[in-house]
Amino acid sequence: MMTNFRKAMMAMMLITLTTTLSAQRYQSLYSVRGNKAMFDGKVIPQADASSFEILGYGYAKDRSNVYLDGQLLRFVDPRSFRLIGDAGHPQQGEVNAGRGHDHISSSETVNGRGHDHYYDNGRPYHAEYLVTNSGVYFDGCYVKGANSSSFKDLGYGYGRDAFDVYYFGNKLQKASVGSFKVLTDGYAKDAFSAYYRGQLIADASGSSFKILGEGYTKDAFNVFYMGQKVKGAHGSSFKVDTNGYAHDAFEVYYYGVKVQR
């Protein structure tokens, strides 16, 4: 008769093997071919192949987005996103291996102000600043240089004092404090520029910048998706549809990429 110890060892080996095979299966579905990132043989339209990284368990990310099973996870920050734990011993965190993604960031309104739910270092937190007489803090870290007497939490990880603007506790070097305004879904602007998740949007004009929905924005000259310019899009006729689709007078776009005919 098999001892309880041998049974337990075999069960642990089976669980580890199953989890490892599952991770390998998910990883093998992703591929990068030339300038295209793919999942299960299909091109991921909005993916940046040059920065594409396969994380395992169906997850991948590039410099702008995070993906699950080849699908875009909207408003999840790739800079702080990571898997927590190994295949055999998953830990509760940003992603608990094998559990799905109901804990991924979402947006809501609290007390009339926009908030994002973020996860980092294995614990969830609301993107809020703590202002005290001794200084300003964000997620347990001291915000160096922030003036507590004039500091205001603007929501979505943004904040400002009388002199500077901050995102996730980091100073935005070129932001104009007097005209800085937080929009929604990670976007913000001042009189001169526009920002997405604290990053300056190249070629965007803050004075005419507006939110269109579904991750799309535009100014008087260009259209953008998740902070990246939509090549060839005509802002004057650009309209947002649903489920990642949009169109102008000439072309149809899917998650910011022109649909080939």
N, C-alpha and C positions, 0 to 999 in steps of 0.2 A: 504494500500500500504506500502510495506517495505521501511523504511527510508534509505537514503544513508549511514548513520552510520552503521545500521544493516547489509546492504549489504557488506560494507567494512569489518566488523568484521567476517562475515561468509566466505568471500574470504580468509582472513588471516588465519582462522582456517583450511580451506581446504588445503591451500598451506603448512602449517606447518604439518598437518597430512600426506599429500602425501609425503613430503620430509622425515618425520620420518619413515614412512613405507618403503620407498625406502632404507633408511640406514639400517633398520632392515633386509630387504630382502637380501641386499648385505652381511651383517654380518653373517647371518645364513648359507650362502653358504660356508663359511670357517669353518674348524674344525681341531682339533688336536687329533689324535688317536695314543696313544703310542709314538713312535718315528717318526711319519709321520704327516706332515701338508697337508691338503686337501682342494680343492675347488670344490664344486658341486659334491662331491663323488669321485673325481679323485686326486691322489697323485701329489703334486707339487714336481718334482724330486729334485730340488736344494735347497728346503727349509730346514731350521734348526728348527725342532719342539721345541727344548728346549728354543729358544729365539723368537719364532713366536708370533707376536702381530697383532691383528685385529684392523684396524684403522677406518673402516666404508667406505661407498660409493665405495665399491669394492676394496679398498686398504688394504694392509697388509705389514708387513715388518718383517725381522729377523735381526740378527747381521750383515749379509753380503749383503742383497738385499732388494729391494722394489718390490711389486707385485701389479698388477691391474687385477682384475677378474681372479686371479690365474696365470697370465702371468708375467714373469720376465720383469722388466723395467731396461734395461741395463744401467750401468754407472750412476745410481742414488744413492747417498750416503745415507744409512739408518740412519746414525748418526744425520744428520741435517734435514732429511725429516719429515714433519709433516703436518697435515691438519690445515688450517686456517679458523677460524669462526665456528659457530654452525650450526645446520641443518636449523634453521629458518632464520638466518641472515648470509649467507656466505660472506666472505670478499676476496678481491683480494689478493693472496699470493701464497705460494708454491703449494697449491691445492685449487682452488675455488670450493666449494662443488657442485657437480652435473654438472660440466662443461667439463668433459673429462680430457685429459692429454697432450695436445699439447704443454704445457709449461714446461714439464719435461725436465731434462737436456739432452743436445745433444753435440756432439763434432764437431769441425770444425778447420780449420787452418786459423790463422790470421797473416799476415806478416811473413809467413813461420814457425810459431811456433804453437804448439798445444794449444788449449784452451778448457775448459769445460764451459758450462753455468750452474750456480748453482742458487738456490733460497733459501732464508733464511729470517726469520723474516718479511715475507710479501712483499719482494721486490727482484727483480732479480739483479744479478751483475755478471760481468765477474771476473774470478778468477785471479786477477792481484794485484800486490803489488805497492804501491806508495813509492818511495824513495825520501826523501828530506834531506836538510842539518840538520834538527832537528831530523830525525829518519826514521824508516820504518813503513808503515801502511798497514793493510790488511782489506778490507771491513769496513773501518771506525774505526778500532781499532789499537792502537799502538802495534807494535811487540816488546815486551820487550827483551832487550839484543842484538837485531840485529844491526850490524855495517853498517851504511848507506854508508860509503865511499867505501865498498867492496861488497855491496849487489847486487845480480842479480836475477831477476824474471826468473825462469826456465820454467814456464807454468804449467798448470794442478794443480795449487794451491801450487806448490813447489817453493822454493827459497833458496838461500844460501848466506852467506858472507864468509869471509876468515876463519871463525872458526866453523860455525855450519850450519846445513841444517834445513829448516822449511817446514811445510805443514799446509796450512790454518792458517799461523801465529804462529803455535806451533812448538817448537823445537823437532827434531827427535834426541833422546838421543844418539843413537849408530851409526848414519850414518857417513860415512867417506867423508869428504868434498872434498878431493883431487880427489877422483875417482867417486863421485856421478854423476849419469846420469839419466835424465828423459826419459822414453821411450814413451809410449802412453797409452791412456785409463786408466789413474790413476796409471800406473806401473812406477817404478823407480828401480834403483839398484846402488850399489857401488861394490868395489872389493871383498867384502865378503858376502853381503846380498842382498835380493830383498825386495821390498816394494809394497804394494797395498793400495792406498788411505791413505798413510802416516802410514800404519801399517806394521810391520815387518812380512814377510811371513815365517812361521816356516819351517825349513829344506830346504830352498831354498839357492842355491849357486849363489852368484852374478856373479862370474867369467864366468859361463856357462849359465846364465839365458837369455832366449830369448822369444820374443812374437810370438805366433802362429796364433793369430786371433780368433775372436768370443769369446773373454774373456779367451781363453786358453793360457797357457805359460808352459815352461818346462826348466829344467836344465839338467845336465849330469845324474841325478839320478831319478828325479821325474817329474810328470806332475801336473799342478795346474789349477784351474778354479776359477776366481774371488778371487784370493789370497788364496784359500783353496786347499789342496792336493787332487788329484783325486786318490782314493784308488785303488791299484792294476794295475794302468795304466803303460804300458811299454813305456818309453820315446823314445827308439831307433826306434820303429815302429809306434809311435803315429802320426796320421794325423787328421787334422781338416776338417770337411765337411761343412755343412751349417745348419742354423736354430737351432743351439745349439748342433748338432750332431758331434761326432768325433769317431775315432776308432783306435785300435792298432791291432797287429797281432792276438789277441785272443778275444777281446771284443768290443762292441759298447757302447758309452757313450752319454748321453743326458743331456745337461747343467751340465756336470761334474759328473753325477751319472751313474753307470753302468746299462745298460738296462737288465732286467731279462728275461731269455728265458724260 
